[in-house]
Structure formats: structure tokens, C-alpha cells
Amino acid sequence: MELIEQVLPDRVVLQPRERVTLENEADLKEVIGRHLRAGRVRLVLDLALVPYIDSCGLGTIVQAHLNSLRAGGWLKLQNVTGRNFQLLSVTRLLDVIGIYAPQPRAASA
């Protein structure tokens, strides 16, 4: 799976650049597991470049969410649009997992 990983001080942003399906969901699982084992437990899954998620991909996202919670962190979604928004809304997973909204920084005085 083609995936961009951006490790920031307070979170890791993962941006798959293709469909999340049975054929490649193991790659996504491995990357998420590697970050969790390294203690990076705040994950943002950016779906901007994901045109399609099948049921296996959906299961991988749910499992990643649960694993992050068990590790004391969280997994949030970002740039959820189109068919992915529809799928995650109908399954109510959007409400469970949530959308990442960065906290505004206080202006310097």
C-alpha cells in the first residue's frame, strides 16, 4: 500500500494514497501496529486520497481505533468525503471514531 506517514510531536498522520481493501489492509495494520508499539498512540487517518473502503478496510479502521484506545491513545479520521463519508455515517462509525479537529493555538501576547 502506498502510504504517507507524518510523525509530528503530538500525533502521527497516516495518509493512504489508494483504496483500503482486502488486498492491502494488512499493510495498513502493520504500519498502525508499528506506531502503537513505538508508543505513538495518537493517530490521524487522513482519507483525502482514498477513493474506496471495502468491508475489510472498514474492519481494519475499527480495529485500529480499538487498539489505539487500549494503548491509551486515539485514532481519528480526517478529510472524510463522498462515498467514505456515506459509508462511515451509515455504519455510525463516524460518530464512534470521530473527526480530527486540531486544537487552535493561543495567540502569542
N, C-alpha and C positions, 0 to 999 in steps of 0.2 A: 504494500500500500504506500502510495506517495503521501507523506505526512510532514508538515512543517511543525517543529517543536520550538517554542519560545519559552525559555526558562527566565522568569522575572523574579525579583526578590520576594514578592508576596504570592505568586501563583505561577502555574505553568499553563500556557495556551497551546492547545493541540489543534491543528487545522488540517484535517484530511482534505485531499485535493481530488477525490473521486468518490464513487458510490461506496456506501458502507453495507456490505452484503456478506453472505455466507462465504464467498470466495476470499475475502480479505479481512474478516472480522478478527481472526486470530492475531493478525499483525497489530491491530488497534489494542487488543487485550494485552499483548506483550509490552507495548510502549507504556500503557497506563500502569501495568503492574511494575515495570521498571521504575517509574517515577514514585509510585507509592512505597516500594521497597527502599528507595533512596530518601524517604522522609518528605518528599514533596507531595503533600496531601490536598492541596487546593488546586483543582484542575478546572480549566475552562475549555470546553469542546466547541470550537468555532465551526459552524456548519455552513459558512458562506459559500464554499466551493463543493458542497456535497449535493448532487442533484437528486439522490435517491437513497433511501434507507429501507432495507427489507426487514423481515421479522427477526432474523439472526442478528442483524446490525442493531436493531432496537433492543434485543436481549443483552447485547454487549454493552450498550449505553446504560441500561438499568443495572447490570452487574457492576459496572464501573462506579456508578453512583453509590451503590451499597458498599462496595469495597472502600471507597473514599470516606464514607461516613464511619465505617468500622475502624478506619485508621485515624479518626479524629479530624477529618477534613471535610471537603465537599467537592462535588462536581456540578458545575453549572453549564448551561448552554448559551451560545451567543450566535447572533445572525441566523435565527431560525425563521425561514421564509417558505413561501409556496407550499409544495407538497409535504415537506418536512414539518412545517408548522401545522398543517392539517392533520397529519398522522399523529404528531405528539399531542395535539389538542384533543382529538377524538379518543385517544387512549388515556387521556388525562395525565400523561407523564409530564407534560409541560408544567402543570401545577405542582407535581411532586418534586421534580428535579429543579425547576426554576430557570430563569433567565439571568445571566450575569449582567449586573449593572455596577460599574465601578463607582466607588465612593468618591464624591467630589473632594478635592483637596482644599484645605483652608487657604485663603489668600494670605500672602506674606504681608506683615504690617510694616 
